[in-house]
Amino acid sequence: MKTEVKVPLFAEGATKIKINQWLFEVGDKVKAGENLVEATTDKISIHIEAPTSGVLVKKLVEEDDTVLIDQVIAIIADEKED
């Protein structure tokens, strides 16, 4: 099963965020709740967490990209999947 990683609504009125650094590479195992990405707005820094455990199979955005709230930024798959 594949799970989408989305940018959470982290502050009322926020609409976008800048991806600063990926903390995992494609192929890495991740656990639910682990920080996947460091990101910032003009006012705050946040971490985007893995919503589930599995393997990071795809990054849909790059570092320095600006993304919208609720945008899918990565895909995590069960470890059993190819």
N, CA, C and O atoms as a CHARMM CRD file, in Angstrom:
* protein
*
  328
    1    1 MET  N      0.83300  -1.17100   0.00000 PROA 1      0.00000
    2    1 MET  CA     0.00000   0.00000   0.00000 PROA 1      0.00000
    3    1 MET  C      0.88700   1.24700   0.00000 PROA 1      0.00000
    4    1 MET  O      1.89900   1.29400   0.69900 PROA 1      0.00000
    5    2 LYS  N      0.50800   2.24000  -0.77500 PROA 2      0.00000
    6    2 LYS  CA     1.27000   3.48300  -0.85300 PROA 2      0.00000
    7    2 LYS  C      0.53500   4.58700  -0.10400 PROA 2      0.00000
    8    2 LYS  O     -0.69200   4.67600  -0.14500 PROA 2      0.00000
    9    3 THR  N      1.30600   5.42300   0.58000 PROA 3      0.00000
   10    3 THR  CA     0.76000   6.53200   1.35500 PROA 3      0.00000
   11    3 THR  C      1.36700   7.83400   0.86000 PROA 3      0.00000
   12    3 THR  O      2.58200   7.93600   0.68900 PROA 3      0.00000
   13    4 GLU  N      0.51900   8.82800   0.63100 PROA 4      0.00000
   14    4 GLU  CA     0.98800  10.14600   0.22600 PROA 4      0.00000
   15    4 GLU  C      1.41300  10.94200   1.45500 PROA 4      0.00000
   16    4 GLU  O      0.74900  10.91800   2.49100 PROA 4      0.00000
   17    5 VAL  N      2.52900  11.64300   1.31900 PROA 5      0.00000
   18    5 VAL  CA     2.97700  12.57100   2.35700 PROA 5      0.00000
   19    5 VAL  C      2.56300  13.96100   1.88900 PROA 5      0.00000
   20    5 VAL  O      2.99900  14.42500   0.83500 PROA 5      0.00000
   21    6 LYS  N      1.71400  14.62400   2.68000 PROA 6      0.00000
   22    6 LYS  CA     1.21000  15.94700   2.30800 PROA 6      0.00000
   23    6 LYS  C      1.73300  17.00600   3.27100 PROA 6      0.00000
   24    6 LYS  O      2.06100  16.71700   4.42100 PROA 6      0.00000
   25    7 VAL  N      1.80400  18.23600   2.77600 PROA 7      0.00000
   26    7 VAL  CA     2.17600  19.36600   3.61800 PROA 7      0.00000
   27    7 VAL  C      1.00100  19.65500   4.54900 PROA 7      0.00000
   28    7 VAL  O     -0.10400  19.93400   4.08300 PROA 7      0.00000
   29    8 PRO  N      1.23200  19.59100   5.85500 PROA 8      0.00000
   30    8 PRO  CA     0.12300  19.83600   6.79900 PROA 8      0.00000
   31    8 PRO  C     -0.19100  21.32200   6.93000 PROA 8      0.00000
   32    8 PRO  O      0.64300  22.17600   6.62900 PROA 8      0.00000
   33    9 LEU  N     -1.39200  21.61100   7.37700 PROA 9      0.00000
   34    9 LEU  CA    -1.74200  22.97800   7.74600 PROA 9      0.00000
   35    9 LEU  C     -1.08800  23.23000   9.09700 PROA 9      0.00000
   36    9 LEU  O     -1.52200  22.67900  10.10900 PROA 9      0.00000
   37   10 PHE  N     -0.05900  24.05000   9.12200 PROA 10     0.00000
   38   10 PHE  CA     0.73700  24.24600  10.32300 PROA 10     0.00000
   39   10 PHE  C      0.44100  25.55400  11.03400 PROA 10     0.00000
   40   10 PHE  O      0.83600  25.73200  12.18600 PROA 10     0.00000
   41   11 ALA  N     -0.24800  26.47000  10.37000 PROA 11     0.00000
   42   11 ALA  CA    -0.62200  27.74400  10.99700 PROA 11     0.00000
   43   11 ALA  C     -1.81300  28.32100  10.24900 PROA 11     0.00000
   44   11 ALA  O     -1.88000  28.24700   9.02200 PROA 11     0.00000
   45   12 GLU  N     -2.74300  28.89100  10.98500 PROA 12     0.00000
   46   12 GLU  CA    -3.91600  29.48500  10.35400 PROA 12     0.00000
   47   12 GLU  C     -3.48900  30.58600   9.38900 PROA 12     0.00000
   48   12 GLU  O     -2.69000  31.45600   9.73500 PROA 12     0.00000
   49   13 GLY  N     -4.02600  30.53600   8.18900 PROA 13     0.00000
   50   13 GLY  CA    -3.71300  31.53400   7.17500 PROA 13     0.00000
   51   13 GLY  C     -2.51100  31.18100   6.31700 PROA 13     0.00000
   52   13 GLY  O     -2.26900  31.83800   5.30500 PROA 13     0.00000
   53   14 ALA  N     -1.75100  30.15900   6.69500 PROA 14     0.00000
   54   14 ALA  CA    -0.59300  29.75200   5.89700 PROA 14     0.00000
   55   14 ALA  C     -1.06000  29.11700   4.58900 PROA 14     0.00000
   56   14 ALA  O     -2.04700  28.38100   4.57000 PROA 14     0.00000
   57   15 THR  N     -0.36000  29.39800   3.51200 PROA 15     0.00000
   58   15 THR  CA    -0.73400  28.82800   2.22100 PROA 15     0.00000
   59   15 THR  C      0.40500  28.07800   1.54600 PROA 15     0.00000
   60   15 THR  O      0.16700  27.22700   0.69000 PROA 15     0.00000
   61   16 LYS  N      1.65300  28.39100   1.92900 PROA 16     0.00000
   62   16 LYS  CA     2.78800  27.73600   1.28400 PROA 16     0.00000
   63   16 LYS  C      3.97400  27.66900   2.23500 PROA 16     0.00000
   64   16 LYS  O      4.01200  28.32800   3.27400 PROA 16     0.00000
   65   17 ILE  N      4.93900  26.84700   1.83700 PROA 17     0.00000
   66   17 ILE  CA     6.12900  26.62600   2.65200 PROA 17     0.00000
   67   17 ILE  C      7.28000  26.26500   1.72700 PROA 17     0.00000
   68   17 ILE  O      7.06000  25.72000   0.64500 PROA 17     0.00000
   69   18 LYS  N      8.49900  26.56100   2.14100 PROA 18     0.00000
   70   18 LYS  CA     9.69400  26.24300   1.35200 PROA 18     0.00000
   71   18 LYS  C     10.36100  24.98800   1.92500 PROA 18     0.00000
   72   18 LYS  O     10.60000  24.89600   3.12900 PROA 18     0.00000
   73   19 ILE  N     10.65400  24.04000   1.05900 PROA 19     0.00000
   74   19 ILE  CA    11.36700  22.82500   1.45800 PROA 19     0.00000
   75   19 ILE  C     12.84600  23.17100   1.59200 PROA 19     0.00000
   76   19 ILE  O     13.48000  23.57700   0.61900 PROA 19     0.00000
   77   20 ASN  N     13.39500  23.01300   2.79200 PROA 20     0.00000
   78   20 ASN  CA    14.81500  23.32100   3.00900 PROA 20     0.00000
   79   20 ASN  C     15.70200  22.09600   2.83400 PROA 20     0.00000
   80   20 ASN  O     16.70700  22.14300   2.12500 PROA 20     0.00000
   81   21 GLN  N     15.32100  20.98800   3.49200 PROA 21     0.00000
   82   21 GLN  CA    16.18800  19.81500   3.46200 PROA 21     0.00000
   83   21 GLN  C     15.39400  18.52900   3.64700 PROA 21     0.00000
   84   21 GLN  O     14.56300  18.41600   4.54800 PROA 21     0.00000
   85   22 TRP  N     15.66700  17.56600   2.77900 PROA 22     0.00000
   86   22 TRP  CA    15.14600  16.21600   2.97200 PROA 22     0.00000
   87   22 TRP  C     16.06200  15.51200   3.96400 PROA 22     0.00000
   88   22 TRP  O     17.28400  15.60600   3.85000 PROA 22     0.00000
   89   23 LEU  N     15.49000  14.81200   4.93300 PROA 23     0.00000
   90   23 LEU  CA    16.26300  14.10900   5.95300 PROA 23     0.00000
   91   23 LEU  C     16.43200  12.63000   5.63200 PROA 23     0.00000
   92   23 LEU  O     17.18100  11.92800   6.31100 PROA 23     0.00000
   93   24 PHE  N     15.73600  12.15200   4.59500 PROA 24     0.00000
   94   24 PHE  CA    15.84300  10.76700   4.12700 PROA 24     0.00000
   95   24 PHE  C     15.98800  10.76600   2.61700 PROA 24     0.00000
   96   24 PHE  O     15.57100  11.70400   1.93800 PROA 24     0.00000
   97   25 GLU  N     16.58600   9.70000   2.10000 PROA 25     0.00000
   98   25 GLU  CA    16.72700   9.51900   0.65600 PROA 25     0.00000
   99   25 GLU  C     15.75200   8.45600   0.17400 PROA 25     0.00000
  100   25 GLU  O     15.28200   7.63500   0.96200 PROA 25     0.00000
  101   26 VAL  N     15.45000   8.47000  -1.11400 PROA 26     0.00000
  102   26 VAL  CA    14.61200   7.43200  -1.70900 PROA 26     0.00000
  103   26 VAL  C     15.25800   6.07700  -1.42200 PROA 26     0.00000
  104   26 VAL  O     16.46300   5.90400  -1.60700 PROA 26     0.00000
  105   27 GLY  N     14.45700   5.12800  -0.97500 PROA 27     0.00000
  106   27 GLY  CA    14.94200   3.79700  -0.62100 PROA 27     0.00000
  107   27 GLY  C     15.16400   3.60600   0.86800 PROA 27     0.00000
  108   27 GLY  O     15.30500   2.47600   1.33700 PROA 27     0.00000
  109   28 ASP  N     15.19500   4.71600   1.62400 PROA 28     0.00000
  110   28 ASP  CA    15.39000   4.62600   3.07200 PROA 28     0.00000
  111   28 ASP  C     14.11000   4.16700   3.76100 PROA 28     0.00000
  112   28 ASP  O     13.00600   4.51900   3.34600 PROA 28     0.00000
  113   29 LYS  N     14.27600   3.37300   4.82600 PROA 29     0.00000
  114   29 LYS  CA    13.14600   2.99600   5.67000 PROA 29     0.00000
  115   29 LYS  C     12.84800   4.14700   6.62700 PROA 29     0.00000
  116   29 LYS  O     13.75800   4.76900   7.17700 PROA 29     0.00000
  117   30 VAL  N     11.56200   4.41700   6.81500 PROA 30     0.00000
  118   30 VAL  CA    11.13300   5.47100   7.74400 PROA 30     0.00000
  119   30 VAL  C     10.09500   4.89500   8.69400 PROA 30     0.00000
  120   30 VAL  O      9.41200   3.92000   8.38000 PROA 30     0.00000
  121   31 LYS  N      9.99100   5.51300   9.85100 PROA 31     0.00000
  122   31 LYS  CA     8.98400   5.12000  10.83300 PROA 31     0.00000
  123   31 LYS  C      7.97100   6.24000  10.97600 PROA 31     0.00000
  124   31 LYS  O      8.31100   7.41600  10.85400 PROA 31     0.00000
  125   32 ALA  N      6.72900   5.86900  11.23500 PROA 32     0.00000
  126   32 ALA  CA     5.67900   6.85800  11.45200 PROA 32     0.00000
  127   32 ALA  C      6.12500   7.84500  12.53100 PROA 32     0.00000
  128   32 ALA  O      6.59800   7.44300  13.59400 PROA 32     0.00000
  129   33 GLY  N      5.97100   9.12900  12.25000 PROA 33     0.00000
  130   33 GLY  CA     6.33200  10.16100  13.20400 PROA 33     0.00000
  131   33 GLY  C      7.73800  10.69800  13.06100 PROA 33     0.00000
  132   33 GLY  O      8.07200  11.72300  13.65600 PROA 33     0.00000
  133   34 GLU  N      8.58000  10.01800  12.27200 PROA 34     0.00000
  134   34 GLU  CA     9.93100  10.54000  12.05900 PROA 34     0.00000
  135   34 GLU  C      9.87500  11.76500  11.15200 PROA 34     0.00000
  136   34 GLU  O      9.03600  11.84500  10.25400 PROA 34     0.00000
  137   35 ASN  N     10.76700  12.71100  11.39200 PROA 35     0.00000
  138   35 ASN  CA    10.84800  13.90200  10.55200 PROA 35     0.00000
  139   35 ASN  C     11.43700  13.54000   9.19100 PROA 35     0.00000
  140   35 ASN  O     12.53900  12.99700   9.10800 PROA 35     0.00000
  141   36 LEU  N     10.69900  13.84200   8.13100 PROA 36     0.00000
  142   36 LEU  CA    11.16000  13.58600   6.76500 PROA 36     0.00000
  143   36 LEU  C     11.81100  14.81100   6.14300 PROA 36     0.00000
  144   36 LEU  O     12.77600  14.69800   5.38700 PROA 36     0.00000
  145   37 VAL  N     11.27200  15.98600   6.46600 PROA 37     0.00000
  146   37 VAL  CA    11.64000  17.21400   5.77500 PROA 37     0.00000
  147   37 VAL  C     11.72900  18.37000   6.76600 PROA 37     0.00000
  148   37 VAL  O     10.91400  18.47900   7.68200 PROA 37     0.00000
  149   38 GLU  N     12.71600  19.22300   6.57500 PROA 38     0.00000
  150   38 GLU  CA    12.76900  20.50900   7.26100 PROA 38     0.00000
  151   38 GLU  C     12.25400  21.55100   6.27900 PROA 38     0.00000
  152   38 GLU  O     12.65000  21.56000   5.11400 PROA 38     0.00000
  153   39 ALA  N     11.36600  22.43400   6.75100 PROA 39     0.00000
  154   39 ALA  CA    10.76700  23.43700   5.87500 PROA 39     0.00000
  155   39 ALA  C     10.58200  24.74500   6.64800 PROA 39     0.00000
  156   39 ALA  O     10.57100  24.75400   7.87900 PROA 39     0.00000
  157   40 THR  N     10.43700  25.85000   5.90600 PROA 40     0.00000
  158   40 THR  CA    10.26200  27.14800   6.54600 PROA 40     0.00000
  159   40 THR  C      9.25800  28.01500   5.79200 PROA 40     0.00000
  160   40 THR  O      9.01200  27.84200   4.59800 PROA 40     0.00000
  161   41 THR  N      8.69700  28.94900   6.53900 PROA 41     0.00000
  162   41 THR  CA     7.95300  30.06200   5.94400 PROA 41     0.00000
  163   41 THR  C      8.80100  31.29700   6.23500 PROA 41     0.00000
  164   41 THR  O      9.93800  31.18100   6.69200 PROA 41     0.00000
  165   42 ASP  N      8.25400  32.45700   5.97300 PROA 42     0.00000
  166   42 ASP  CA     8.99500  33.66800   6.30800 PROA 42     0.00000
  167   42 ASP  C      9.05800  33.89300   7.81100 PROA 42     0.00000
  168   42 ASP  O      9.80900  34.75200   8.27100 PROA 42     0.00000
  169   43 LYS  N      8.27600  33.13100   8.59300 PROA 43     0.00000
  170   43 LYS  CA     8.22000  33.35300  10.04000 PROA 43     0.00000
  171   43 LYS  C      8.65200  32.16600  10.89700 PROA 43     0.00000
  172   43 LYS  O      9.20400  32.36700  11.97900 PROA 43     0.00000
  173   44 ILE  N      8.41600  30.94000  10.44600 PROA 44     0.00000
  174   44 ILE  CA     8.68700  29.77900  11.29900 PROA 44     0.00000
  175   44 ILE  C      9.35200  28.64200  10.52300 PROA 44     0.00000
  176   44 ILE  O      9.31500  28.59700   9.29300 PROA 44     0.00000
  177   45 SER  N      9.95500  27.73300  11.27100 PROA 45     0.00000
  178   45 SER  CA    10.49900  26.48500  10.73200 PROA 45     0.00000
  179   45 SER  C      9.64200  25.34200  11.24100 PROA 45     0.00000
  180   45 SER  O      9.19400  25.35500  12.38700 PROA 45     0.00000
  181   46 ILE  N      9.41400  24.35400  10.38900 PROA 46     0.00000
  182   46 ILE  CA     8.66600  23.16700  10.81300 PROA 46     0.00000
  183   46 ILE  C      9.33400  21.91300  10.26500 PROA 46     0.00000
  184   46 ILE  O     10.18900  21.98100   9.38100 PROA 46     0.00000
  185   47 HSD  N      8.93400  20.78000  10.79800 PROA 47     0.00000
  186   47 HSD  CA     9.31000  19.47500  10.25900 PROA 47     0.00000
  187   47 HSD  C      8.03200  18.80900   9.76900 PROA 47     0.00000
  188   47 HSD  O      6.98600  18.89700  10.41300 PROA 47     0.00000
  189   48 ILE  N      8.12500  18.15300   8.64100 PROA 48     0.00000
  190   48 ILE  CA     7.00800  17.35600   8.13000 PROA 48     0.00000
  191   48 ILE  C      7.33200  15.90600   8.45200 PROA 48     0.00000
  192   48 ILE  O      8.39000  15.40000   8.07700 PROA 48     0.00000
  193   49 GLU  N      6.42100  15.24100   9.14800 PROA 49     0.00000
  194   49 GLU  CA     6.65300  13.88000   9.63100 PROA 49     0.00000
  195   49 GLU  C      6.09500  12.83200   8.68000 PROA 49     0.00000
  196   49 GLU  O      5.17800  13.09600   7.90200 PROA 49     0.00000
  197   50 ALA  N      6.66400  11.64700   8.76200 PROA 50     0.00000
  198   50 ALA  CA     6.14300  10.50200   8.02000 PROA 50     0.00000
  199   50 ALA  C      4.80000  10.10400   8.62900 PROA 50     0.00000
  200   50 ALA  O      4.72100   9.88600   9.83800 PROA 50     0.00000
  201   51 PRO  N      3.74500  10.00600   7.82100 PROA 51     0.00000
  202   51 PRO  CA     2.44200   9.63100   8.35600 PROA 51     0.00000
  203   51 PRO  C      2.32300   8.14000   8.65900 PROA 51     0.00000
  204   51 PRO  O      1.40600   7.71600   9.36300 PROA 51     0.00000
  205   52 THR  N      3.25400   7.34700   8.12500 PROA 52     0.00000
  206   52 THR  CA     3.22200   5.89600   8.29300 PROA 52     0.00000
  207   52 THR  C      4.63900   5.34500   8.18800 PROA 52     0.00000
  208   52 THR  O      5.54200   6.03400   7.71300 PROA 52     0.00000
  209   53 SER  N      4.83100   4.12800   8.62400 PROA 53     0.00000
  210   53 SER  CA     6.12600   3.46200   8.46600 PROA 53     0.00000
  211   53 SER  C      6.19000   2.78300   7.11100 PROA 53     0.00000
  212   53 SER  O      5.16900   2.35500   6.57200 PROA 53     0.00000
  213   54 GLY  N      7.39400   2.68400   6.56000 PROA 54     0.00000
  214   54 GLY  CA     7.58900   2.02800   5.27300 PROA 54     0.00000
  215   54 GLY  C      8.88400   2.48000   4.63600 PROA 54     0.00000
  216   54 GLY  O      9.85500   2.78900   5.32600 PROA 54     0.00000
  217   55 VAL  N      8.89100   2.51700   3.30400 PROA 55     0.00000
  218   55 VAL  CA    10.06600   2.91800   2.53700 PROA 55     0.00000
  219   55 VAL  C      9.71200   4.15800   1.72700 PROA 55     0.00000
  220   55 VAL  O      8.67400   4.20400   1.06600 PROA 55     0.00000
  221   56 LEU  N     10.58800   5.16600   1.78500 PROA 56     0.00000
  222   56 LEU  CA    10.39700   6.36500   0.96900 PROA 56     0.00000
  223   56 LEU  C     10.69500   5.97900  -0.47700 PROA 56     0.00000
  224   56 LEU  O     11.84900   5.73100  -0.82900 PROA 56     0.00000
  225   57 VAL  N      9.66300   5.92800  -1.31200 PROA 57     0.00000
  226   57 VAL  CA     9.84800   5.45600  -2.68500 PROA 57     0.00000
  227   57 VAL  C      9.90500   6.57500  -3.71600 PROA 57     0.00000
  228   57 VAL  O     10.38200   6.36500  -4.83100 PROA 57     0.00000
  229   58 LYS  N      9.42200   7.76500  -3.35400 PROA 58     0.00000
  230   58 LYS  CA     9.44300   8.85000  -4.33000 PROA 58     0.00000
  231   58 LYS  C      9.37700  10.20200  -3.63400 PROA 58     0.00000
  232   58 LYS  O      8.57600  10.41300  -2.72300 PROA 58     0.00000
  233   59 LYS  N     10.24000  11.11700  -4.08600 PROA 59     0.00000
  234   59 LYS  CA    10.16800  12.52300  -3.68100 PROA 59     0.00000
  235   59 LYS  C      9.56500  13.27800  -4.85300 PROA 59     0.00000
  236   59 LYS  O     10.05500  13.16500  -5.97700 PROA 59     0.00000
  237   60 LEU  N      8.52300  14.03500  -4.61500 PROA 60     0.00000
  238   60 LEU  CA     7.84000  14.75500  -5.68400 PROA 60     0.00000
  239   60 LEU  C      8.26800  16.21400  -5.78100 PROA 60     0.00000
  240   60 LEU  O      7.90200  16.90700  -6.73100 PROA 60     0.00000
  241   61 VAL  N      9.03800  16.68200  -4.80800 PROA 61     0.00000
  242   61 VAL  CA     9.56400  18.04800  -4.81800 PROA 61     0.00000
  243   61 VAL  C     11.03000  18.00900  -4.40700 PROA 61     0.00000
  244   61 VAL  O     11.49400  17.05400  -3.78300 PROA 61     0.00000
  245   62 GLU  N     11.74300  19.05900  -4.76600 PROA 62     0.00000
  246   62 GLU  CA    13.16800  19.15900  -4.46000 PROA 62     0.00000
  247   62 GLU  C     13.41200  20.18600  -3.35900 PROA 62     0.00000
  248   62 GLU  O     12.53400  20.98800  -3.03900 PROA 62     0.00000
  249   63 GLU  N     14.61100  20.15200  -2.78600 PROA 63     0.00000
  250   63 GLU  CA    15.00100  21.17200  -1.83100 PROA 63     0.00000
  251   63 GLU  C     14.95400  22.53300  -2.52100 PROA 63     0.00000
  252   63 GLU  O     15.28300  22.64300  -3.70200 PROA 63     0.00000
  253   64 ASP  N     14.55500  23.55100  -1.80300 PROA 64     0.00000
  254   64 ASP  CA    14.37500  24.93100  -2.26900 PROA 64     0.00000
  255   64 ASP  C     13.07600  25.15800  -3.03700 PROA 64     0.00000
  256   64 ASP  O     12.79000  26.29100  -3.42600 PROA 64     0.00000
  257   65 ASP  N     12.27400  24.10000  -3.26800 PROA 65     0.00000
  258   65 ASP  CA    10.95900  24.27700  -3.89100 PROA 65     0.00000
  259   65 ASP  C      9.99800  24.89600  -2.88500 PROA 65     0.00000
  260   65 ASP  O     10.08100  24.63000  -1.68600 PROA 65     0.00000
  261   66 THR  N      9.08900  25.71800  -3.38200 PROA 66     0.00000
  262   66 THR  CA     7.99600  26.24200  -2.56500 PROA 66     0.00000
  263   66 THR  C      6.75400  25.43300  -2.89900 PROA 66     0.00000
  264   66 THR  O      6.40400  25.27100  -4.06800 PROA 66     0.00000
  265   67 VAL  N      6.08900  24.92600  -1.86300 PROA 67     0.00000
  266   67 VAL  CA     4.93100  24.04900  -2.06200 PROA 67     0.00000
  267   67 VAL  C      3.73000  24.58000  -1.29100 PROA 67     0.00000
  268   67 VAL  O      3.87500  25.35600  -0.34600 PROA 67     0.00000
  269   68 LEU  N      2.56100  24.15800  -1.70200 PROA 68     0.00000
  270   68 LEU  CA     1.31100  24.60000  -1.09300 PROA 68     0.00000
  271   68 LEU  C      0.87300  23.66800   0.02500 PROA 68     0.00000
  272   68 LEU  O      1.24500  22.49500   0.05000 PROA 68     0.00000
  273   69 ILE  N      0.08400  24.19500   0.94300 PROA 69     0.00000
  274   69 ILE  CA    -0.51000  23.37900   1.99800 PROA 69     0.00000
  275   69 ILE  C     -1.35400  22.28400   1.34400 PROA 69     0.00000
  276   69 ILE  O     -2.07100  22.54800   0.37900 PROA 69     0.00000
  277   70 ASP  N     -1.27400  21.08400   1.85100 PROA 70     0.00000
  278   70 ASP  CA    -2.00200  19.90300   1.38000 PROA 70     0.00000
  279   70 ASP  C     -1.44200  19.33000   0.07400 PROA 70     0.00000
  280   70 ASP  O     -2.02300  18.39800  -0.48300 PROA 70     0.00000
  281   71 GLN  N     -0.33100  19.86800  -0.42100 PROA 71     0.00000
  282   71 GLN  CA     0.30500  19.32100  -1.62200 PROA 71     0.00000
  283   71 GLN  C      1.03500  18.03000  -1.26700 PROA 71     0.00000
  284   71 GLN  O      1.65500  17.93200  -0.20800 PROA 71     0.00000
  285   72 VAL  N      0.95800  17.04500  -2.15200 PROA 72     0.00000
  286   72 VAL  CA     1.68300  15.78600  -1.96300 PROA 72     0.00000
  287   72 VAL  C      3.14700  16.02700  -2.31100 PROA 72     0.00000
  288   72 VAL  O      3.46600  16.50000  -3.40200 PROA 72     0.00000
  289   73 ILE  N      4.04200  15.69400  -1.36200 PROA 73     0.00000
  290   73 ILE  CA     5.46700  15.92700  -1.59400 PROA 73     0.00000
  291   73 ILE  C      6.28600  14.64000  -1.69300 PROA 73     0.00000
  292   73 ILE  O      7.43100  14.66500  -2.14500 PROA 73     0.00000
  293   74 ALA  N      5.70500  13.51900  -1.27200 PROA 74     0.00000
  294   74 ALA  CA     6.43600  12.25200  -1.29600 PROA 74     0.00000
  295   74 ALA  C      5.46500  11.08200  -1.20800 PROA 74     0.00000
  296   74 ALA  O      4.28800  11.24200  -0.88500 PROA 74     0.00000
  297   75 ILE  N      6.00400   9.89400  -1.51000 PROA 75     0.00000
  298   75 ILE  CA     5.23100   8.65200  -1.41400 PROA 75     0.00000
  299   75 ILE  C      6.01500   7.66700  -0.54800 PROA 75     0.00000
  300   75 ILE  O      7.21200   7.46000  -0.74600 PROA 75     0.00000
  301   76 ILE  N      5.31900   7.06700   0.41100 PROA 76     0.00000
  302   76 ILE  CA     5.88900   6.00400   1.25000 PROA 76     0.00000
  303   76 ILE  C      5.11600   4.72300   0.94100 PROA 76     0.00000
  304   76 ILE  O      3.88600   4.72800   0.89300 PROA 76     0.00000
  305   77 ALA  N      5.84400   3.63100   0.73400 PROA 77     0.00000
  306   77 ALA  CA     5.20100   2.34300   0.44900 PROA 77     0.00000
  307   77 ALA  C      5.53400   1.35100   1.54800 PROA 77     0.00000
  308   77 ALA  O      6.54000   1.49000   2.24300 PROA 77     0.00000
  309   78 ASP  N      4.68100   0.34900   1.69900 PROA 78     0.00000
  310   78 ASP  CA     4.97100  -0.74400   2.61900 PROA 78     0.00000
  311   78 ASP  C      6.30000  -1.37800   2.22700 PROA 78     0.00000
  312   78 ASP  O      6.65400  -1.40300   1.04800 PROA 78     0.00000
  313   79 GLU  N      7.02500  -1.88200   3.19700 PROA 79     0.00000
  314   79 GLU  CA     8.32000  -2.51100   2.91300 PROA 79     0.00000
  315   79 GLU  C      8.18900  -3.70500   1.99500 PROA 79     0.00000
  316   79 GLU  O      9.14700  -4.04400   1.30000 PROA 79     0.00000
  317   80 LYS  N      7.03700  -4.35700   1.96600 PROA 80     0.00000
  318   80 LYS  CA     6.82800  -5.55500   1.14400 PROA 80     0.00000
  319   80 LYS  C      6.69300  -5.23500  -0.34100 PROA 80     0.00000
  320   80 LYS  O      6.92000  -6.10400  -1.18300 PROA 80     0.00000
  321   81 GLU  N      6.32700  -3.99800  -0.67100 PROA 81     0.00000
  322   81 GLU  CA     6.08600  -3.63000  -2.07000 PROA 81     0.00000
  323   81 GLU  C      7.39100  -3.48200  -2.82900 PROA 81     0.00000
  324   81 GLU  O      8.43800  -3.19200  -2.25000 PROA 81     0.00000
  325   82 ASP  N      7.30800  -3.68600  -4.14000 PROA 82     0.00000
  326   82 ASP  CA     8.46800  -3.48900  -5.02200 PROA 82     0.00000
  327   82 ASP  C      8.51700  -2.05000  -5.46500 PROA 82     0.00000
  328   82 ASP  O      9.41500  -1.66500  -6.21400 PROA 82     0.00000
